[in-house]
Amino acid sequence: MIELSDDAARLDVPRIHGWLETSYWTPGIARSAVERQIAGSHCLGAYHSEQGQVGFARVISDRASFAWLADVWVDEASRGQGLGRRMVRWFLDHPDYATVRRFALTTADAHGVYAQLGFTPLLRQERLMERLSPEFTAMLEAAS
């Protein structure tokens, strides 16, 4: 049985950092950056009674109209059991986000998972813009 909890005191920050520094979206991220991300987000951990923390997700939001879903991660040994969808659903169903009009995210490889939860490609792509740091731009260009 895997328990979900947003108790920040339970988060295994070294484990989370280890996952994120090997991800395609934040390769080599510094632990101090992960700590700042956690501090500024509503975080959710997934915990197995014997294996400890096996999943992580976070939302950045004003809890009124907009939310950004980030860093959904499931430990390799726990994948394929619907845990990622379960964590995302936890946020979508959370009363703090009942009035949120737009949940947004970025993914390179999990479109099907998110589509099952109601996510779609951008309706008005031409209205959205972004400003990337030079370092992040270089990382993205190197990866393409």
C-alpha positions in Angstrom: 0.0 0.0 0.0 1.3 3.4 -0.9 0.2 6.5 1.1 0.1 10.0 -0.3 0.9 12.9 2.0 1.5 16.6 1.6 3.3 16.8 5.0 6.5 18.7 4.1 8.3 17.2 7.1 8.1 13.7 5.5 9.8 14.6 2.2 13.0 12.8 1.6 14.9 15.7 0.1 18.1 13.8 -0.7 16.0 11.2 -2.6 14.0 13.8 -4.4 17.2 15.6 -5.4 18.6 12.4 -6.7 15.6 11.8 -8.9 15.4 15.3 -10.3 19.1 15.7 -11.0 18.8 12.6 -13.3 15.6 13.8 -15.0 15.6 15.1 -18.6 14.0 18.4 -17.4 16.5 19.3 -14.7 19.7 17.4 -15.3 22.4 18.2 -12.8 20.1 20.5 -10.7 21.7 21.6 -7.5 20.3 20.4 -4.2 19.9 24.0 -3.0 17.6 24.7 -6.1 15.5 21.6 -5.3 15.2 22.9 -1.7 14.0 26.3 -2.9 11.5 24.7 -5.3 10.1 22.6 -2.5 9.9 25.6 -0.2 7.8 27.5 -2.8 5.5 24.7 -3.8 2.7 22.5 -2.6 4.5 19.2 -2.5 3.1 15.6 -2.4 5.0 12.5 -1.5 4.1 8.9 -2.1 5.3 6.6 0.6 5.7 2.8 0.7 5.8 1.3 4.2 9.1 -0.6 3.5 10.7 1.4 0.7 10.2 4.9 2.0 9.4 7.7 -0.4 8.6 6.3 -3.9 7.0 9.3 -5.6 7.0 13.1 -5.7 5.0 15.8 -7.4 4.5 19.5 -6.8 2.2 22.3 -7.8 3.0 26.0 -8.0 -0.2 28.0 -7.7 -2.1 31.0 -6.4 -4.7 28.5 -5.4 -7.4 30.7 -7.0 -7.1 30.7 -10.8 -3.8 29.1 -12.0 -1.7 26.0 -11.1 1.5 24.6 -12.6 2.1 20.9 -12.1 5.8 20.0 -12.0 8.3 17.3 -11.2 6.0 14.3 -11.2 8.3 11.4 -10.4 7.8 7.8 -9.6 10.7 5.6 -8.5 11.5 3.1 -11.2 10.6 0.1 -9.0 7.1 1.6 -8.4 6.3 2.5 -12.0 3.5 1.0 -14.0 1.0 0.9 -11.1 -0.8 4.2 -11.8 1.0 6.1 -9.0 1.8 9.1 -11.2 -1.8 9.4 -12.2 -2.9 9.0 -8.6 -0.6 11.9 -7.5 -1.8 14.2 -10.2 -5.5 13.3 -9.4 -4.8 14.1 -5.8 -4.0 17.7 -6.8 -6.8 18.0 -9.3 -9.3 16.9 -6.6 -7.8 18.9 -3.7 -10.2 21.6 -2.4 -7.4 24.3 -2.5 -7.6 24.1 -6.3 -11.3 23.9 -6.8 -11.5 27.3 -8.4 -8.4 26.9 -10.6 -9.3 27.6 -14.2 -6.0 26.4 -15.7 -3.7 23.6 -14.6 -0.6 23.6 -16.9 2.4 21.4 -17.3 5.2 20.4 -19.6 6.0 16.9 -20.7 8.2 15.2 -23.3 6.9 11.7 -22.9 3.7 11.3 -20.8 1.1 13.0 -23.0 -1.1 9.9 -22.8 -1.0 9.7 -19.0 -2.0 13.4 -18.7 -4.7 13.1 -21.4 -6.4 10.4 -19.2 -6.7 13.1 -16.6 -8.2 15.7 -18.8 -5.1 17.6 -20.0 -5.1 18.7 -23.6 -2.7 20.5 -26.0 -2.9 24.3 -25.6 -6.2 25.7 -26.8 -4.7 29.1 -27.6 -1.0 28.5 -28.1 -0.5 31.9 -29.7 -1.4 33.6 -26.5 1.2 32.0 -24.3 4.8 33.1 -24.1 7.8 32.2 -22.0 11.1 33.8 -21.0 13.9 31.2 -20.5 17.2 31.8 -18.8 20.2 31.7 -21.1 21.4 28.5 -19.2 18.1 26.8 -19.7 17.9 27.8 -23.4 21.4 26.4 -24.0 20.4 23.1 -22.2 17.3 22.8 -24.4 19.2 23.6 -27.6 21.9 21.0 -26.7 19.2 18.4 -26.1 17.5 18.8 -29.4 
